[in-house]
Amino acid sequence: MSEAPRTKSRRRYTDEFKRDAVRMLLDGHSPRAVADRLGISSVSMLNRWRRTIEPPDAPVDSPRDAPVQELMETIRRLERERDILKKALSIFSRSD
């Protein structure tokens, strides 16, 4: 007897994963770079997530706080990237 061919199952992403991926886009990463880094098969899917998830409103800062705010945003961006990569690793390491 021959075995039935295995169909490729669709990968499901959590809303949190999608928001984190969109944050990476908003932080200035290219869609292709984000898709490659997170193992997302389609850049168009990533762009669709970006259109459906509205970016948060940023507070208005005074000009003298700009250097500190820029450094704080860099820290937050790097922490988000780290967290996203940890989540991606856990998603891709579990067996389906």
HELIX and SHEET records of a PDB file:
HELIX    1   1 ASP A   15  LEU A   26  1                                  12    
HELIX    2   2 PRO A   31  LEU A   38  1                                   8    
HELIX    3   3 VAL A   43  THR A   52  1                                  10    
HELIX    4   4 PRO A   63  ASP A   65  5                                   3    
HELIX    5   5 ALA A   66  SER A   93  1                                  28    
END                                                                             
